[in-house]
Amino acid sequence: MEAIVSIITELLRAGIPLAAKQVQLIRGAPERVQSLQDELQFIEKSLNQYDGALVKDNKVNEWLTQIYRLALEAKDTIDTFKTEKHTQNQRTRVARLLYAWPHGTKLRKIALKVDMIKKKIEEIDGYRKKYCDDGQVVAKRKRNSE
């Protein structure tokens, strides 16, 4: 009997911090999404700076392509969060209780995805700083064929 109590105690000791971390992740989802949305605005402004510019180097083109793809993924994640939040807010109190677990699970997945996207943004920015020279973008715009 003592062995069972000991095992349960160890499981609880290990499980409580993990559970607390998951709750923090779920509770922090709105702030994480807002932070990603703020960063996305800067990314879009950066991409607009290069819109229509002639780029000398393939490394810069690759950086722009990766950032653009990541921006699309960020938008999708933000939209998913907004949809989930709206859906949960439209539910009655009873329905909110019934859907609390699935809603929390979705928020957890969204928070993890936001963390992954933000990490990838930092990684790609590190590549840009390491491999791309900011002077590699030609300021003159492509001519429109009119």
Residue pairs with C-beta under 8 A, 6 or more apart in sequence:
22 108
25 108
25 111
25 112
26 104
26 107
26 108
26 111
28 111
29 81
29 107
29 108
29 110
29 111
29 114
30 81
30 85
32 110
32 111
32 114
32 115
32 118
33 77
33 78
33 81
33 110
33 111
33 114
35 114
35 118
36 74
36 77
36 78
36 114
36 117
36 118
37 74
37 78
39 74
39 118
39 121
40 71
40 74
40 75
40 78
43 67
43 70
43 71
43 74
43 121
44 71
46 67
47 64
47 67
47 68
47 71
50 64
50 137
52 141
52 142
53 137
53 138
53 139
53 140
53 141
53 142
54 137
54 138
54 140
54 141
54 142
55 61
55 64
55 136
55 137
55 138
56 136
56 137
56 138
57 132
57 133
57 136
59 131
59 132
59 136
60 132
60 136
60 137
63 124
63 127
63 128
63 132
66 124
67 121
67 124
70 117
70 120
70 121
70 124
73 117
74 117
77 110
77 113
77 114
77 117
80 106
80 110
81 107
81 110
84 103
84 106
84 107
84 110
88 96
88 99
88 103
91 99
96 103
